[in-house]
Amino acid sequence: MPRAGWLGLLVVALAVAPLALPPFFLQLLTEIAIVGLFATAFNLLMGFGGMVSFGHAAYFALGAYAPALLVKRAGLPMLLALPAAPLAAAAGALLFGFFIVRLSHTYFAMLSLAFAQIVFTVIFKWKALTGGDDGLLDVWPPAALKSPAAYYYFTLAVVGLSLLALRLIVDSPFGYALRSVRENPRRARFIGIDVRRHQLVAFVISGAFSGVAGGLFAFYNGSVFPDFAYFTKSFEPLVVALLGGVQSFYGPLAGAFGFKILEWLVSRQWPVYWPLFLGSIVIVVIVVLPYGFVGLAGGRPWRTRPAAKA
Amino acid sequence: MADPSSRQGLILAILGLRKHFGGVQAVNGVDLSVEPGDLRAIIGPNGAGKTTLFNLISGDLRHDTGRIYFGGEEVSGLPPHRLCRRGLGRTFQITSIFRRLSALENVQTAFLSHHRRHYNILLPARRLYRDEALALLERVGLREQAGKPSGILAHGDQRRLELAIALAGAPRLLLLDEPTAGMAPRERHEIMALVARIAGDTGLTVVFTEHDMDVVFAVARRITVLHQGTVLAEGAPAEVRANGDVQRVYLGQPVTA
């Protein structure tokens, strides 16, 4: 079957899912879509830009808190508040990214982590605004979107459009230039690319879509908490993208699906052992499947092995 | 020899350029002037400062003192991507390409950037400048390799690809740092003949370094000899060959000695 055929089948399956699945599974699929978007946005940096962020929870949290605050403190309805998610996250990504892209590799990762911890601390300590440790409760969508099926459709639509936008960006001249920066920053400079600025633009785009994921999650969850910005949350898109395959655009989506399904299967039997399982799976994938889950389907977009660098 | 301080009508003029690394004076007061259309070889023993000079001209390194004029304008301290926009292209001694991109994508990306489309996020890039990129790959003899990941190409083909990447930016001045490094003698002559042909066709000015004297004397119009960070001699190939200083420090003892 051609690729478009598979995609059509997937869309139909997702569209009719609410007819066949109980609410629990619709919620699981909603979470998968949100985590998938978060990890895909993250992978714009890691897979296509060669930048590993350890602090993407910051932009997820900004995207969750901005509309939640507008709903709670300004009384806005969800649909008016939600656009604040990508805007706040992009603003944060621009501010922090300005400093982060000046560094590379480990230092890039550590500075991104440091900024995320600052975001966490501000949310945690600024009780008057954010509610601190208690979070913000009763952040719900309007009645029409409140049922699991309705919010599932809403999430699919927003995530679908976001993924389409990210796909366009990856395939655009900007995306080509971003790959050239990943491959060889020095050479990229000598074809006229301002490497830092290119990285910063990618960082802001990635942050904005992480914010969309955060905003969707806020209203799915009905509440927001400081640990959205905590460093453990930052590792979620990293692990998900690694599991699915960072070399492929769809890898992080496959990773989100595998991650969430496994988490559900394992946690309902042995809730305590999920981290142990996850660790083992990550090790197996890294050693046996360098192209992630999508490698199982023969997806080898770069054709040469990553080890062939040097 | 044109006077670099006049810099009128010169594509490249360098005045009193110095650069040191710790206690080593790598470039020690270099004056250099290159006229448009020149095919200039810069030769000198290892450590003479050739690569450092290239890195200074191309903005990869900052010089300590001195001035660099490109096309009559001072460009001292400009970063590489700005120099590239002004028409300076270069290749590196160690091949520098985008290894996990196909040969075609390598050249396409260079075209996209040259035409300032690299911030465009709306168009699919796959078809943009495809024909131009394929034509350029044809020119350097890589048409058949266009779809392959550039990292698996043969060494010589990677050198050709890097040349194509640099040419995609339509430079006025092309710096080639040992373009034939690691190549077999026949291929060296081939690739330098190609460079000379392209330079002749387009009016491009080329400055290159090279260790193979056969190649240098076969293609260079003028030769500059660097020694211990300064210009030891400059002139047409015959003058340089006959220069006693050059023979002493570099080409070996004169036959009649």
Chai-1 contact restraints between the chains, C-beta under 6 A:
chainA,res_idxA,chainB,res_idxB,connection_type,confidence,min_distance_angstrom,max_distance_angstrom,comment,restraint_id
A,I169,B,I121,contact,1.0,0.0,6.0,A-B,restraint_1
A,D171,B,P124,contact,1.0,0.0,6.0,A-B,restraint_2
A,S172,B,N120,contact,1.0,0.0,6.0,A-B,restraint_3
A,S172,B,I121,contact,1.0,0.0,6.0,A-B,restraint_4
A,S172,B,L123,contact,1.0,0.0,6.0,A-B,restraint_5
A,S172,B,A125,contact,1.0,0.0,6.0,A-B,restraint_6
A,P173,B,L112,contact,1.0,0.0,6.0,A-B,restraint_7
A,P173,B,R117,contact,1.0,0.0,6.0,A-B,restraint_8
A,P173,B,H118,contact,1.0,0.0,6.0,A-B,restraint_9
A,P173,B,N120,contact,1.0,0.0,6.0,A-B,restraint_10
A,P173,B,A125,contact,1.0,0.0,6.0,A-B,restraint_11
A,F174,B,Y119,contact,1.0,0.0,6.0,A-B,restraint_12
A,F174,B,I121,contact,1.0,0.0,6.0,A-B,restraint_13
A,Y176,B,T109,contact,1.0,0.0,6.0,A-B,restraint_14
A,Y176,B,L112,contact,1.0,0.0,6.0,A-B,restraint_15
A,Y176,B,A125,contact,1.0,0.0,6.0,A-B,restraint_16
A,A177,B,H118,contact,1.0,0.0,6.0,A-B,restraint_17
A,S180,B,F98,contact,1.0,0.0,6.0,A-B,restraint_18
A,S180,B,T109,contact,1.0,0.0,6.0,A-B,restraint_19
A,E183,B,F98,contact,1.0,0.0,6.0,A-B,restraint_20
A,E183,B,R99,contact,1.0,0.0,6.0,A-B,restraint_21
A,E183,B,R100,contact,1.0,0.0,6.0,A-B,restraint_22
A,N184,B,S96,contact,1.0,0.0,6.0,A-B,restraint_23
A,N184,B,F98,contact,1.0,0.0,6.0,A-B,restraint_24
A,R187,B,S96,contact,1.0,0.0,6.0,A-B,restraint_25
A,R189,B,P80,contact,1.0,0.0,6.0,A-B,restraint_26
A,R189,B,H81,contact,1.0,0.0,6.0,A-B,restraint_27
A,F190,B,P80,contact,1.0,0.0,6.0,A-B,restraint_28
A,F190,B,C84,contact,1.0,0.0,6.0,A-B,restraint_29
A,F190,B,R90,contact,1.0,0.0,6.0,A-B,restraint_30
A,I191,B,A110,contact,1.0,0.0,6.0,A-B,restraint_31
A,I191,B,S113,contact,1.0,0.0,6.0,A-B,restraint_32
A,I191,B,G169,contact,1.0,0.0,6.0,A-B,restraint_33
A,G192,B,H81,contact,1.0,0.0,6.0,A-B,restraint_34
A,G192,B,C84,contact,1.0,0.0,6.0,A-B,restraint_35
A,G192,B,R85,contact,1.0,0.0,6.0,A-B,restraint_36
A,G192,B,S113,contact,1.0,0.0,6.0,A-B,restraint_37
A,I193,B,H81,contact,1.0,0.0,6.0,A-B,restraint_38
A,I193,B,S113,contact,1.0,0.0,6.0,A-B,restraint_39
A,I193,B,H118,contact,1.0,0.0,6.0,A-B,restraint_40
A,D194,B,H81,contact,1.0,0.0,6.0,A-B,restraint_41
A,W302,B,R100,contact,1.0,0.0,6.0,A-B,restraint_42
A,R303,B,P149,contact,1.0,0.0,6.0,A-B,restraint_43
A,T304,B,P149,contact,1.0,0.0,6.0,A-B,restraint_44
A,T304,B,G151,contact,1.0,0.0,6.0,A-B,restraint_45
A,T304,B,I152,contact,1.0,0.0,6.0,A-B,restraint_46
A,A308,B,G151,contact,1.0,0.0,6.0,A-B,restraint_47
